Each structure stands twice: as C-alpha cells, then as structure tokens.
Amino acid sequence: MIHITLPDGSVRQYEKGTSAHQIALSISEGLARNVLAAEVNGEIWDSSRGIETDATVKLLTWNDAEGKSTFWHSSAHLMAEALEALYPGTKFGIGPAIETGFYYDVDFGDREFSSDDFKAIETKILELAKQKEVFVREQVSKSDALKYFTEKGDEYKLDLIDGLEDGKITFYTQGQFTDLCRGPHIPNTGFIKAVKLMNVAGAYWRGDETRKQLTRIYGVTFPKASELTEYLHMIEEAKKRDHRKLGKELELFAFSEKVGMGLPLWLPKGTALRERLVQFLTKAQGKAGYEQVVTPHIGHKNLYITSGHYEKYGKDSFQPIKTPQEGEEFFLKPMNCPHHCEIYKVKPRSYKDLPLRFAEFGTVYRYEQSGELHGLTRVRGFTQDDAHLFCRPDQVKEEFKKVIDLVLYVFKSLGFNDYIAQVSLRDPENKSKYIGTDENWRLAEAAIIEAADEKGLPTVVEFGEAAFYGPKLDFMVKDALGRKWQLGTIQVDYNLPERFELEYTGSDNQKHRPVMIHRAPFGSLERFIAVLIEHCAGNFPLWLSPEQFIILPISEKYEEYAKKVSDELNNSDIRGLIDFRDEKIGRKIRDAEVKKIPYMLIIGEKEMAEGRVSVRKHGEGDVGEMTLQEFSELLIKEITV
C-alpha cells in the first residue's frame, strides 16, 4: 500500500500503482469526470499514470492553471493530428500551451496556408475529438526515437531529439498521430468540446533568423461551447478597450517614426491625466515621509558597473554615449537605484536618520527589440514611480508593510480590486543569475514572506522570478475583463548597499550597512496608464479625467452664457471645455459620448433665462436641470466617493 496526501492534509491509503484518476473516483464520480491531470510531488502527471510510492497529490481540473495548460497542450496535439490528416507530409516543430491557448509551428512545404483554411481544420479537430482518442504515453530509446522520425522524414523532431538524454524520451500517441512529448496530457480527446483557431504568423525554427520560417498557428479550446462564446465576446470587448485605439481616439498619446519606435509622445490631454497621477502619488508619498529627488537621464558607465546593471542588462541598453574625452562613456539611465545610492552617500548617515525614503518619477531607457514593442505596455523610454528606502535591518519588515499599504491605497483609488501578490524568489537551482550571499538572500526572502503574511495578502510563490539583486513582491492585478497584469512591485535588497559601500553609524558608534527597499506602486506610468485605459475602457474616474465636463450650446446665441458657466466651474477647480462648433445638438452629444467626457451641460433659451444647465451623464443619459452650485456639489460628491 502507498500513502497519498491530498491538498486538505488528509492521508489515504491505496494500492501501489493507483492512478490519480482512480484516486478521484474513490472521492466522487463527478470529480473523476473532471480531472484532467494531477500534480504528483510537485510534477504534473497524466491522470492515468500509476503512482508507485507515497506521494502528495493534487487533482487538476479546468479550474486550475496547470489543468488548463494540460488541456491546451493536448489540443495542440489534436490540431497536429488534424493537420496531418488534411495535409499529408506536414512536418512539425513545437506545440506548447501558452497563457491564452496553444500554438504549433508547422512546415507545410510548398503549400500556401492562410486563415482561410481555419474552418476546415476546426471541423476536423472536433470530428477527431468526438472519437475520444486516449493519449497513450510510451518511453522510447533515443535510437528508436531517431529511427521513427527519420522514417517519417521530420527533421525538426530529429533536431529536438538530438539534444535529449537517452532514457528520458517519451512519445504520446492519440488516434493516428504520434508526437515527441514529455507530456502530460488529458485522459482523452473527448474533453475538447469547442475550438477556435485565432491567428497565423511566421516563426523561425529555434528563433534563428538563418533557419527556415515555419507557420505558427494559434488556437484555443474549451470543455464547453458556451465558454468559447464567452471568450470570443471577451476578445471583441478587448479590441474595443485596446489602449492604442482609445489613446488615439481620446487624444492621449502618439508615436512618431521620426522620434523613434517605442518612444511615446504625450499629448496635452494625456499629459494632464499623467500629471494628475503623479500629483496623486506625490501627495500620498509626502504623507508617508518620502522626499522627492531628481537625477540625470544619463550616468557614467562606472556607475552601472558598480551596481551590476551593466553586466546584467548591458546588452538590453542603448549603446554607450562617447564623449570627446578618450575612453569616457555614459549610458542612458536603465534604472534609478544606482543614482539614489549616490544621493545616500552625499553625507554621513546616523541610525537616527533612518529610514530615508527617496522618491523620483524618473525616466529610464532600455533597448527593447522592435518586435516586442507594444503600445505603452512595452516601450523604450518610460517613467517609473520609483522610490528607494534605506533602513536599518530591524526596520525592514515594518517599512515593507507600509509600502504594501501604499500600493493597496493606489489600487483601491483606481478601481483595481482583484489582485494577488506574487512572492518572486531566487531560482535555487541557478544561483549564478543573482548577486549577493546566500545569507543576504535568506534574510531578504524571509522579510517579504513575513510582511505579506502579516498583512493578510493573498499570495503565490514563484521561484526564479526575483530581480538579480533581491527578491520581490509583485502585484498581479486582474482588469475588468479578467486579464492579469503585473503592476506594482516591492523589492528587498541587501546587495546594492554592499556594492556601493553604503554605511550608517549605529547606536554602538560602529559602521553598519543599511538595507534597501525598492518600490514602484504604478510600476511605470506608461504601462499603468495603458492597463488603466483598458480596465475602465477609457471611462476614467472623475478626479482623473482630463475633461470633467463639456458645455454644449444649442446655438451661437448662448455662447456668452456658456463662457460664463465655464469660467465659474473652472474657478471651482472643475475642468472642462465648450463645444463651439456649428453642429446640431444631437451630433454634439454623440461626439461627447465618443470622447467619454463624464458630463455634458446643454444650454439653450430656458437654461440661460433661469441661470441653470441641463445635465447629461456619459453612458447614462439625462440627469436633469440644476444650478451651477448643485452641479459643482454633484461632482465634488462623486470625486470624494
């Protein structure tokens, strides 16, 4: 007998060789019908694979990320089977699951392929799925694996096998299709009830531009047809909310080829929105004891050699700026923290001075590959709401908790209420990627874990996601469409203070090293604004809107009264403009709706005679007539809420 420990801590006895599916069946038939795979001692297995020793087992369904991943990887195999049936002679590269489905890299030979072929492939996939083909795992020797794909004539699989270790090679077969694969897979193809091929693109084999370009086919599948319908609706909604589209329509930002790819230009309305975010956080930071600093956009190469950024990020930075002086080189600033370390060193520090909290909205530059640039979410120049806290070791946890409070205040103020905190730790198997001693890493990781636990944050732990100088707490936020974004981040760093030889005089009159906390609640203004645009579909909170009202005179006879109304509201710090165009009022209202201006004030004969305005709210319609005092109070109340 073997002992199986389940997620709730309960331990059950089973015969040696019992599978996860059989374990599920012993709990309930309903659970067994939904199990896609299993996590056995931290590894993902086929639910049909026998367990030979005592183990900790988690049964995975569609509701688990690993269950979805297994489902979509199996779907990639099913698509490959359909492609081979429809287009004999097709060769296959790799077909992994991704966050939004799966893809397979395919070589069709001389055959032309386009999205016009999607329908036939989708039909074939569903036809094969209905056959409920079982995914059969087989361990094969390297020589047999090479023989199989040599006879099949698939050079891509031979290339992959060449790098594998004999004794650790497995095939999976479903129906008429056999693939080189580690697995795991779902029990059978019958779980797949709905499919949609989403896109087709080119992809060089092994990402090498000197090798053949394959056809990459993206798809997504679901266990219910209704879930595909919901997903496609979400995709359409996402297109409407695309920050690149709305940014253009709302006149927030632009890009220019002459200025350079990935370098956004902030237009007046976008700048107003951006500056309000800066003012909002500056005020909150001031209350929390932060001091604002400003540092240059460039720094001497030696600064980044000292910090370690040159070694780790030199290839991703812009090329050095050479000066007329022989051998002198500067870099566009990739990070603010080295500059802040130098500010700390300007004068001697005492234990009584700590913590010191230096904050800066500092613009940094990184040379992202052109193919990775995407609107405001991936740019080459961006402004971080950066701050670095220098504190004594005994202050680290308390300061970290205060930063958590600040991050959560930012999220709440901007309507991000669904989030999880990711504890990003060092990869224990590859410590060469990081700087610093094991002891420093142990202390830093413990401080983050304890602080997050004491604040009651919902957390997940991810190994290998730490910064090169220290562990992080990354806030993963879900937007209105349920998509995950990494926004705020907090990091504990024992290493940069050592590299910069930072010191303070302790109460014992001896020299000690401070600890650094890096934090950025927004992350970067560019990325944060992009996510905010898509989260609220351009309908910003009233306090943040570039324009809070627009006055719509019915004709030019009422323009003087419109100016008077505008002046009075502006004097009350309520922002807006007047639509002076010679257009019908219906057209003016429609255009104001498109621009997502929160309130429309319609002015005609009656309103002017009574000294009032007729108010419409964006997306809701008529609110009614009111005095300017009543309208001001309405806005102030909404902003306060």
C-alpha positions as CSV (number, residue, x, y, z in Angstrom):
1,M,0.0,0.0,0.0
2,I,1.0,3.6,-0.6
3,H,0.0,6.8,1.3
4,I,-1.5,9.6,-0.7
5,T,-1.6,13.1,0.9
6,L,-4.3,15.4,-0.5
7,P,-4.3,19.2,-0.5
8,D,-6.6,19.4,2.5
9,G,-3.9,17.5,4.5
10,S,-5.9,14.2,4.6
11,V,-3.9,11.0,4.0
12,R,-5.5,8.0,2.2
13,Q,-4.1,4.5,1.5
14,Y,-4.2,3.0,-1.9
15,E,-2.6,0.0,-3.7
16,K,0.7,0.6,-5.3
17,G,0.2,1.7,-9.0
18,T,-3.0,3.5,-8.3
19,S,-3.6,6.4,-10.7
20,A,-4.8,9.9,-10.0
21,H,-8.0,9.1,-11.9
22,Q,-8.6,6.2,-9.6
23,I,-8.0,8.4,-6.5
24,A,-10.5,10.9,-7.9
25,L,-13.0,8.1,-8.5
26,S,-12.7,7.0,-4.8
27,I,-13.7,10.5,-3.8
28,S,-16.6,11.1,-6.2
29,E,-17.6,10.2,-9.8
30,G,-18.2,13.9,-10.5
31,L,-14.7,14.8,-9.6
32,A,-13.3,11.9,-11.7
33,R,-15.2,13.1,-14.7
34,N,-13.5,16.5,-14.4
35,V,-9.9,15.5,-13.6
36,L,-7.5,16.5,-16.5
37,A,-4.2,15.7,-14.9
38,A,-2.5,15.6,-11.5
39,E,0.3,17.2,-9.6
40,V,2.4,14.4,-8.0
41,N,5.1,15.5,-5.6
42,G,5.3,18.9,-7.5
43,E,5.4,17.4,-11.0
44,I,2.4,17.4,-13.5
45,W,1.4,13.8,-14.5
46,D,-1.2,12.2,-16.7
47,S,-4.1,11.3,-14.5
48,S,-3.8,7.7,-15.8
49,R,-0.2,7.2,-14.8
50,G,0.3,4.8,-11.9
51,I,1.8,6.2,-8.6
52,E,4.3,3.7,-7.1
53,T,5.4,5.4,-3.9
54,D,4.0,7.6,-1.1
55,A,3.1,11.0,-2.6
56,T,1.4,14.3,-2.2
57,V,-1.2,14.6,-4.9
58,K,-3.4,17.4,-6.2
59,L,-6.1,16.6,-8.7
60,L,-6.2,19.2,-11.5
61,T,-9.3,20.3,-13.3
62,W,-10.1,23.1,-15.8
63,N,-10.3,25.5,-12.9
64,D,-6.5,25.0,-12.2
65,A,-3.9,26.8,-14.3
66,E,-2.0,23.6,-14.7
67,G,-5.2,21.8,-15.7
68,K,-5.9,24.4,-18.4
69,S,-2.2,24.2,-19.6
70,T,-2.5,20.4,-19.9
71,F,-5.9,20.8,-21.8
72,W,-4.4,23.2,-24.3
73,H,-1.2,21.3,-24.8
74,S,-3.3,18.2,-25.6
75,S,-5.3,20.4,-28.0
76,A,-2.1,21.3,-29.9
77,H,-1.5,17.6,-30.4
78,L,-5.1,17.2,-31.7
79,M,-4.6,20.1,-34.1
80,A,-1.4,18.5,-35.3
81,E,-3.4,15.2,-35.9
82,A,-6.0,17.2,-37.9
83,L,-3.3,18.9,-40.0
84,E,-1.6,15.7,-40.8
85,A,-4.9,14.1,-41.9
86,L,-5.8,17.1,-44.1
87,Y,-2.3,17.9,-45.4
88,P,-0.2,14.7,-45.6
89,G,3.5,15.4,-45.4
90,T,3.2,18.2,-43.0
91,K,6.2,18.5,-40.6
92,F,6.0,19.7,-37.0
93,G,8.2,21.9,-34.8
94,I,7.0,22.6,-31.3
95,G,3.4,22.9,-30.0
96,P,3.2,24.3,-26.4
97,A,0.4,25.6,-24.3
98,I,0.5,29.4,-23.8
99,E,-1.4,31.7,-21.4
100,T,-4.3,32.1,-23.9
101,G,-4.4,28.7,-25.6
102,F,-1.8,27.0,-27.7
103,Y,0.2,27.1,-30.9
104,Y,2.0,24.7,-33.2
105,D,4.9,25.6,-35.5
106,V,4.3,23.8,-38.8
107,D,6.2,23.3,-42.1
108,F,3.7,22.9,-44.9
109,G,6.4,22.6,-47.6
110,D,5.4,24.4,-50.7
111,R,1.8,24.6,-49.8
112,E,0.3,28.1,-49.2
113,F,-1.5,28.4,-45.9
114,S,-3.8,31.2,-44.6
115,S,-6.6,31.8,-42.1
116,D,-9.0,30.8,-44.9
117,D,-8.0,27.2,-44.0
118,F,-9.1,27.6,-40.4
119,K,-12.7,26.4,-40.8
120,A,-11.7,23.0,-42.3
121,I,-9.1,22.4,-39.6
122,E,-11.6,23.3,-36.8
123,T,-14.2,20.9,-38.3
124,K,-11.6,18.1,-38.4
125,I,-10.4,18.8,-34.8
126,L,-14.0,18.4,-33.5
127,E,-14.5,15.3,-35.6
128,L,-11.4,13.7,-34.0
129,A,-12.3,15.0,-30.5
130,K,-15.6,13.1,-30.7
131,Q,-13.7,9.8,-31.2
132,K,-12.5,10.2,-27.6
133,E,-9.0,9.1,-28.5
134,V,-6.9,8.2,-25.5
135,F,-3.4,9.8,-25.1
136,V,-1.0,6.9,-24.7
137,R,2.4,7.6,-23.1
138,E,5.4,5.4,-24.2
139,Q,9.0,5.6,-23.1
140,V,11.4,5.1,-26.1
141,S,15.1,4.8,-26.5
142,K,17.0,7.6,-28.3
143,S,17.9,5.3,-31.2
144,D,14.2,4.2,-31.6
145,A,13.1,7.9,-31.5
146,L,15.6,8.9,-34.2
147,K,14.6,5.9,-36.3
148,Y,10.9,6.8,-36.1
149,F,11.2,10.4,-37.2
150,T,13.9,9.6,-39.8
151,E,11.5,7.2,-41.4
152,K,8.7,9.9,-41.1
153,G,11.1,12.5,-42.6
154,D,10.6,15.1,-39.9
155,E,13.9,16.9,-39.4
156,Y,12.5,19.2,-36.7
157,K,11.8,16.4,-34.4
158,L,15.2,14.9,-35.1
159,D,16.8,18.2,-34.2
160,L,14.9,18.2,-30.9
161,I,15.8,14.5,-30.1
162,D,19.5,15.3,-30.7
163,G,19.5,17.4,-27.6
164,L,17.7,14.9,-25.4
165,E,19.2,12.4,-22.9
166,D,18.7,8.7,-23.7
167,G,16.3,7.1,-21.2
168,K,14.3,10.3,-20.7
169,I,12.5,10.4,-24.1
170,T,8.7,9.8,-24.3
171,F,6.2,9.6,-27.2
172,Y,2.5,10.3,-26.9
173,T,0.0,8.8,-29.3
174,Q,-3.6,9.6,-29.9
175,G,-5.5,8.0,-32.8
176,Q,-3.3,8.1,-35.9
177,F,-0.8,10.7,-34.5
178,T,2.4,10.1,-32.6
179,D,4.5,13.0,-31.2
180,L,7.7,13.5,-29.3
181,C,6.5,14.9,-26.0
182,R,7.2,15.0,-22.2
183,G,3.5,15.4,-21.5
184,P,1.3,15.3,-19.6
185,H,-2.0,15.1,-21.4
186,I,-5.7,14.9,-20.7
187,P,-7.3,11.4,-20.5
188,N,-8.8,11.6,-24.0
189,T,-9.7,14.0,-26.7
190,G,-13.4,13.8,-25.8
191,F,-12.9,16.5,-23.2
192,I,-12.4,19.0,-26.0
193,K,-15.9,20.4,-27.0
194,A,-15.1,23.7,-28.7
195,V,-12.2,25.1,-30.8
196,K,-11.3,28.3,-32.5
197,L,-8.1,29.0,-34.5
198,M,-7.2,32.6,-33.7
199,N,-4.2,33.6,-35.8
200,V,-1.4,32.6,-38.1
201,A,2.1,34.0,-38.1
202,G,5.6,33.2,-39.1
203,A,8.2,31.8,-36.7
204,Y,11.8,30.9,-37.4
205,W,12.8,27.5,-36.3
206,R,14.5,27.7,-32.9
207,G,14.1,31.5,-33.1
208,D,17.1,31.6,-35.5
209,E,16.6,34.0,-38.5
210,T,19.1,32.0,-40.5
211,R,16.9,28.9,-40.4
212,K,13.6,28.2,-42.1
213,Q,10.5,30.2,-41.3
214,L,7.6,27.9,-40.1
215,T,3.9,28.7,-40.0
216,R,2.7,29.3,-36.4
217,I,-1.0,28.5,-35.9
218,Y,-2.6,29.8,-32.7
219,G,-5.7,28.3,-31.3
220,V,-7.9,28.0,-28.2
221,T,-10.2,25.2,-27.0
222,F,-12.7,24.8,-24.2
223,P,-14.6,22.0,-22.4
224,K,-17.9,23.7,-23.1
225,A,-19.1,25.5,-26.2
226,S,-20.6,28.3,-24.0
227,E,-17.1,29.1,-22.7
228,L,-15.8,29.6,-26.2
229,T,-18.7,32.0,-26.8
230,E,-17.8,34.0,-23.7
231,Y,-14.2,34.0,-24.6
232,L,-14.8,35.4,-28.1
233,H,-17.1,38.0,-26.6
234,M,-14.2,39.0,-24.3
235,I,-11.8,39.2,-27.2
236,E,-14.2,41.6,-29.0
237,E,-14.5,43.7,-25.8
238,A,-10.8,43.7,-25.5
239,K,-10.5,45.1,-29.0
240,K,-12.8,48.0,-28.1
241,R,-10.7,48.6,-25.0
242,D,-7.3,48.4,-26.7
243,H,-5.3,51.3,-25.2
244,R,-3.7,52.0,-28.6
245,K,-7.1,52.5,-30.2
246,L,-8.6,54.6,-27.3
247,G,-5.3,56.5,-26.8
248,K,-5.7,57.8,-30.4
249,E,-9.5,58.4,-30.1
250,L,-9.1,60.3,-26.8
251,E,-6.0,62.2,-28.0
252,L,-3.9,61.0,-25.1
253,F,-0.6,59.9,-26.7
254,A,1.0,59.2,-30.1
255,F,4.1,57.6,-31.6
256,S,6.3,59.1,-34.4
257,E,8.7,57.1,-36.6
258,K,10.9,60.3,-36.8
259,V,11.1,60.4,-32.9
260,G,11.7,56.6,-32.8
261,M,9.9,53.3,-32.1
262,G,8.9,52.8,-28.5
263,L,9.2,56.4,-27.5
264,P,5.7,57.8,-26.7
265,L,4.7,61.4,-27.2
266,W,2.3,62.6,-24.6
267,L,-0.4,64.9,-26.0
268,P,-2.0,67.6,-23.8
269,K,-4.9,65.5,-22.6
270,G,-2.7,62.5,-21.9
271,T,-0.2,64.8,-20.1
272,A,-2.9,66.2,-17.9
273,L,-4.0,62.7,-17.0
274,R,-0.4,61.6,-16.3
275,E,0.3,64.7,-14.2
276,R,-2.7,64.0,-12.0
277,L,-1.5,60.5,-11.3
278,V,1.9,62.0,-10.4
279,Q,0.3,64.6,-8.1
280,F,-1.9,61.9,-6.5
281,L,1.1,59.7,-5.6
282,T,3.3,62.6,-4.7
283,K,0.7,63.7,-2.1
284,A,0.4,60.2,-0.7
285,Q,4.2,59.8,-0.6
286,G,4.5,63.1,1.2
287,K,2.2,62.0,3.9
288,A,4.2,58.7,4.2
289,G,7.5,60.6,4.8
290,Y,9.1,60.4,1.3
291,E,11.4,63.1,0.0
292,Q,11.4,63.9,-3.7
293,V,14.7,63.8,-5.6
294,V,15.7,64.3,-9.3
295,T,18.6,62.5,-11.1
296,P,20.0,62.9,-14.6
297,H,18.9,60.9,-17.6
298,I,22.4,59.6,-18.1
299,G,25.1,58.2,-15.9
300,H,28.8,57.2,-16.2
301,K,29.4,53.6,-17.3
302,N,31.3,53.0,-14.0
303,L,28.0,53.7,-12.1
304,Y,26.3,50.8,-13.7
305,I,29.4,48.6,-13.5
306,T,29.3,49.2,-9.7
307,S,25.6,48.4,-9.4
308,G,25.8,45.3,-11.6
309,H,23.3,46.6,-14.2
310,Y,26.0,46.8,-16.9
311,E,26.8,43.1,-16.5
312,K,23.2,42.0,-16.4
313,Y,21.5,44.5,-18.7
314,G,24.3,45.9,-20.9
315,K,23.0,44.1,-24.0
316,D,19.5,45.4,-23.4
317,S,20.6,49.0,-23.0
318,F,21.2,51.6,-25.7
319,Q,24.8,51.9,-26.9
320,P,27.2,54.0,-24.8
321,I,27.4,57.7,-25.3
322,K,31.0,58.5,-26.1
323,T,32.4,61.9,-25.2
324,P,35.3,63.9,-26.7
325,Q,37.4,62.7,-23.8
326,E,39.2,59.4,-24.6
327,G,37.7,56.4,-23.0
328,E,34.8,58.2,-21.3
329,E,31.4,56.6,-21.7
330,F,27.9,57.4,-20.5
331,F,24.7,55.4,-20.7
332,L,21.1,56.4,-20.9
333,K,19.8,55.5,-17.4
334,P,18.3,52.0,-17.3
335,M,17.5,52.2,-13.6
336,N,17.2,54.9,-10.9
337,C,18.5,52.9,-8.0
338,P,22.3,53.5,-8.6
339,H,21.7,57.3,-8.7
340,H,19.8,57.1,-5.4
341,C,22.6,55.2,-3.8
342,E,24.9,58.1,-4.7
343,I,22.4,60.5,-3.1
344,Y,22.6,58.5,0.1
345,K,26.4,58.8,0.1
346,V,26.4,62.6,-0.2
347,K,26.9,62.9,3.6
348,P,27.4,60.7,6.6
349,R,24.3,59.0,8.0
350,S,23.3,58.0,11.5
351,Y,20.9,55.3,12.7
352,K,18.7,58.2,13.8
353,D,18.4,59.4,10.2
354,L,16.9,56.1,9.0
355,P,14.7,55.2,7.4
356,L,15.4,57.6,4.5
357,R,12.9,57.5,1.6
358,F,13.9,59.0,-1.7
359,A,11.2,59.1,-4.4
360,E,11.5,60.1,-8.0
361,F,9.4,60.0,-11.2
362,G,12.5,59.0,-13.1
363,T,12.5,58.3,-16.9
364,V,14.6,55.3,-17.8
365,Y,15.6,53.8,-21.2
366,R,16.0,50.2,-22.3
367,Y,16.5,49.0,-25.8
368,E,13.7,46.6,-26.3
369,Q,13.6,44.6,-29.5
370,S,11.3,46.2,-32.1
371,G,9.2,43.0,-32.3
372,E,8.5,43.2,-28.6
373,L,7.3,46.8,-28.6
374,H,3.5,47.2,-27.9
375,G,1.8,50.5,-27.4
376,L,2.5,51.8,-23.9
377,T,2.9,48.4,-22.3
378,R,6.3,47.8,-23.9
379,V,8.3,50.9,-24.7
380,R,12.0,52.0,-24.8
381,G,11.6,55.1,-22.7
382,F,9.3,55.0,-19.6
383,T,8.9,56.8,-16.3
384,Q,9.0,54.8,-13.1
385,D,7.3,56.0,-9.9
386,D,10.5,54.9,-8.2
387,A,11.5,55.1,-4.6
388,H,14.3,53.7,-2.6
389,L,14.1,53.3,1.2
390,F,17.3,53.0,3.2
391,C,16.7,51.5,6.6
392,R,18.2,49.5,9.4
393,P,17.8,45.7,9.3
394,D,15.4,45.9,12.3
395,Q,13.2,48.4,10.3
396,V,12.9,46.3,7.1
397,K,9.7,44.4,7.8
398,E,7.8,47.4,9.2
399,E,8.8,49.6,6.2
400,F,7.9,46.8,3.8
401,K,4.4,46.6,5.3
402,K,4.0,50.4,5.0
403,V,4.8,50.1,1.3
404,I,2.2,47.4,0.9
405,D,-0.3,49.8,2.4
406,L,0.6,52.5,-0.1
407,V,0.4,50.1,-3.1
408,L,-3.1,48.9,-1.9
409,Y,-4.2,52.5,-1.5
410,V,-3.2,53.2,-5.1
411,F,-5.1,50.2,-6.4
412,K,-8.2,51.0,-4.4
413,S,-8.3,54.6,-5.6
414,L,-8.1,53.5,-9.2
415,G,-10.6,50.6,-9.1
416,F,-8.2,47.7,-9.1
417,N,-9.8,45.5,-6.5
418,D,-8.9,42.0,-7.8
419,Y,-5.2,41.2,-7.3
420,I,-2.8,38.6,-5.9
421,A,0.7,39.2,-4.6
422,Q,3.4,37.1,-6.2
423,V,6.4,36.4,-3.9
424,S,9.2,36.2,-6.5
425,L,12.1,34.3,-5.2
426,R,15.6,33.3,-6.4
427,D,15.9,30.1,-8.5
428,P,17.6,27.7,-6.1
429,E,18.9,25.6,-9.0
430,N,20.6,28.5,-10.8
431,K,22.1,31.0,-8.3
432,S,24.7,32.3,-10.8
433,K,22.0,34.6,-12.2
434,Y,22.0,36.6,-9.0
435,I,24.4,38.7,-6.9
436,G,24.9,38.5,-3.2
437,T,25.4,35.9,-0.4
438,D,23.0,33.1,0.5
439,E,22.6,34.7,3.9
440,N,21.5,38.0,2.5
441,W,19.0,36.3,0.2
442,R,17.7,34.3,3.1
443,L,17.1,37.4,5.2
444,A,15.5,39.3,2.3
445,E,13.2,36.5,1.3
446,A,12.1,35.9,4.9
447,A,11.3,39.7,5.3
448,I,9.0,39.6,2.2
449,I,7.2,36.4,3.1
450,E,6.6,37.5,6.7
451,A,5.4,41.0,5.8
452,A,2.9,39.7,3.2
453,D,1.6,37.1,5.7
454,E,1.2,39.7,8.4
455,K,-0.8,42.0,6.0
456,G,-3.0,39.0,5.1
457,L,-2.3,39.3,1.4
458,P,-3.4,36.6,-1.0
459,T,-0.1,35.2,-2.3
460,V,1.5,32.8,-4.7
461,V,5.3,31.9,-4.7
462,E,7.3,31.8,-7.9
463,F,10.9,30.6,-7.9
464,G,13.2,32.2,-10.5
465,E,11.3,35.5,-10.8
466,A,13.4,37.6,-8.4
467,A,15.4,40.6,-9.6
468,F,19.1,39.8,-9.9
469,Y,19.8,41.7,-6.7
470,G,16.9,40.6,-4.5
471,P,13.5,39.0,-4.1
472,K,10.3,40.9,-5.0
473,L,6.6,41.1,-4.1
474,D,4.9,41.6,-7.5
475,F,1.3,42.6,-7.6
476,M,-0.7,40.7,-10.3
477,V,-3.8,42.7,-11.0
478,K,-6.9,41.5,-12.8
479,D,-8.7,44.0,-15.0
480,A,-12.4,44.3,-15.8
481,L,-12.0,41.5,-18.5
482,G,-10.2,39.1,-16.1
483,R,-6.8,39.6,-17.7
484,K,-3.8,39.5,-15.4
485,W,-1.2,42.4,-15.4
486,Q,1.9,42.8,-13.3
487,L,1.7,46.4,-11.9
488,G,3.2,47.4,-8.5
489,T,6.4,45.9,-7.2
490,I,8.4,45.9,-3.9
491,Q,11.9,44.5,-3.6
492,V,14.2,43.9,-0.6
493,D,17.9,44.4,-1.4
494,Y,20.9,43.7,0.8
495,N,23.3,43.7,-2.2
496,L,23.4,47.2,-3.7
497,P,24.3,48.7,-0.3
498,E,27.3,46.4,-0.3
499,R,28.3,47.2,-3.8
500,F,28.1,51.0,-3.2
501,E,29.6,50.6,0.3
502,L,26.7,52.4,1.9
503,E,27.0,52.9,5.7
504,Y,25.4,54.5,8.7
505,T,26.7,54.9,12.2
506,G,24.8,52.8,14.7
507,S,23.9,53.4,18.3
508,D,27.1,51.5,19.2
509,N,29.1,54.1,17.3
510,Q,30.2,51.4,14.7
511,K,29.6,51.4,11.0
512,H,26.7,49.3,9.6
513,R,25.2,48.6,6.2
514,P,21.6,49.8,5.5
515,V,19.1,47.7,3.7
516,M,17.4,49.0,0.5
517,I,13.8,48.6,-0.3
518,H,12.9,49.3,-4.0
519,R,9.3,50.1,-4.7
520,A,7.1,51.3,-7.6
521,P,3.3,51.2,-7.0
522,F,2.5,52.0,-10.6
523,G,5.5,50.2,-12.0
524,S,5.8,52.6,-14.9
525,L,3.4,55.4,-15.7
526,E,3.2,54.2,-19.3
527,R,2.3,50.6,-18.6
528,F,0.0,51.6,-15.7
529,I,-1.9,54.1,-17.9
530,A,-2.3,51.5,-20.6
531,V,-3.7,49.0,-18.2
532,L,-6.0,51.7,-16.7
533,I,-7.3,52.7,-20.1
534,E,-8.2,49.1,-20.9
535,H,-9.6,48.4,-17.4
536,C,-12.0,51.3,-17.4
537,A,-12.5,51.4,-21.3
538,G,-11.3,55.0,-21.3
539,N,-14.0,56.0,-18.7
540,F,-11.6,57.4,-16.2
541,P,-12.5,58.1,-12.6
542,L,-13.9,61.7,-12.5
543,W,-11.0,63.1,-10.5
544,L,-8.6,61.8,-13.1
545,S,-10.5,62.7,-16.3
546,P,-8.6,65.3,-18.5
547,E,-12.0,67.0,-19.0
548,Q,-14.8,66.6,-16.4
549,F,-17.5,68.4,-18.4
550,I,-18.2,69.8,-21.8
551,I,-20.7,72.6,-22.4
552,L,-22.9,72.2,-25.5
553,P,-24.7,75.5,-26.5
554,I,-27.7,74.8,-28.7
555,S,-26.7,77.7,-30.9
556,E,-24.3,80.6,-31.0
557,K,-26.8,82.8,-29.2
558,Y,-25.9,81.0,-26.0
559,E,-22.1,81.1,-26.3
560,E,-21.7,84.1,-23.9
561,Y,-23.6,82.3,-21.2
562,A,-21.6,79.1,-22.0
563,K,-18.4,81.1,-21.3
564,K,-19.8,82.4,-18.1
565,V,-20.7,78.9,-16.9
566,S,-17.3,77.6,-17.9
567,D,-15.4,80.4,-16.0
568,E,-17.4,79.7,-12.9
569,L,-16.8,76.0,-13.0
570,N,-13.1,76.5,-13.8
571,N,-12.8,78.8,-10.8
572,S,-14.1,76.0,-8.7
573,D,-11.3,73.7,-10.0
574,I,-13.7,71.8,-12.2
575,R,-12.2,71.1,-15.6
576,G,-14.0,71.4,-18.9
577,L,-14.4,73.0,-22.3
578,I,-17.1,74.4,-24.7
579,D,-18.1,72.9,-28.0
580,F,-18.5,76.0,-30.2
581,R,-19.0,74.1,-33.4
582,D,-21.9,74.9,-35.7
583,E,-23.4,71.5,-35.3
584,K,-26.8,70.2,-34.2
585,I,-27.1,69.3,-30.5
586,G,-27.6,65.6,-31.3
587,R,-24.2,65.5,-33.1
588,K,-22.5,67.3,-30.3
589,I,-23.9,64.9,-27.7
590,R,-22.8,61.9,-29.8
591,D,-19.3,63.3,-30.2
592,A,-19.0,64.0,-26.5
593,E,-20.1,60.4,-25.8
594,V,-17.3,59.1,-28.1
595,K,-14.8,61.2,-26.3
596,K,-16.0,59.7,-23.0
597,I,-16.4,63.1,-21.3
598,P,-18.1,62.4,-18.0
599,Y,-20.7,65.3,-18.0
600,M,-22.4,67.2,-20.8
601,L,-24.0,70.6,-19.9
602,I,-26.7,71.6,-22.5
603,I,-27.5,75.3,-22.7
604,G,-30.5,76.8,-24.5
605,E,-33.1,79.6,-24.1
606,K,-34.6,78.1,-20.9
607,E,-31.3,77.3,-19.2
608,M,-29.9,80.8,-19.9
609,A,-33.1,82.6,-18.7
610,E,-33.1,80.6,-15.4
611,G,-29.3,80.6,-14.9
612,R,-29.2,76.8,-14.9
613,V,-27.8,73.9,-17.0
614,S,-29.4,70.7,-18.3
615,V,-27.0,67.8,-17.3
616,R,-26.4,64.5,-19.2
617,K,-24.0,61.9,-17.8
618,H,-21.8,59.8,-20.2
619,G,-23.3,56.4,-20.8
620,E,-26.4,57.1,-18.6
621,G,-28.3,60.0,-20.3
622,D,-30.3,62.9,-18.7
623,V,-29.7,63.8,-15.1
624,G,-31.9,66.8,-15.1
625,E,-31.7,70.6,-14.7
626,M,-29.7,72.2,-11.9
627,T,-27.9,75.3,-10.8
628,L,-24.1,75.6,-11.1
629,Q,-23.9,75.2,-7.3
630,E,-25.8,72.0,-7.5
631,F,-23.7,70.7,-10.4
632,S,-20.5,71.5,-8.5
633,E,-21.7,69.7,-5.4
634,L,-22.7,66.7,-7.6
635,L,-19.1,66.5,-8.9
636,I,-17.4,67.1,-5.6
637,K,-19.5,64.3,-4.1
638,E,-18.6,61.9,-6.9
639,I,-14.9,62.7,-6.6
640,T,-15.0,62.3,-2.8
641,V,-16.6,58.9,-3.1
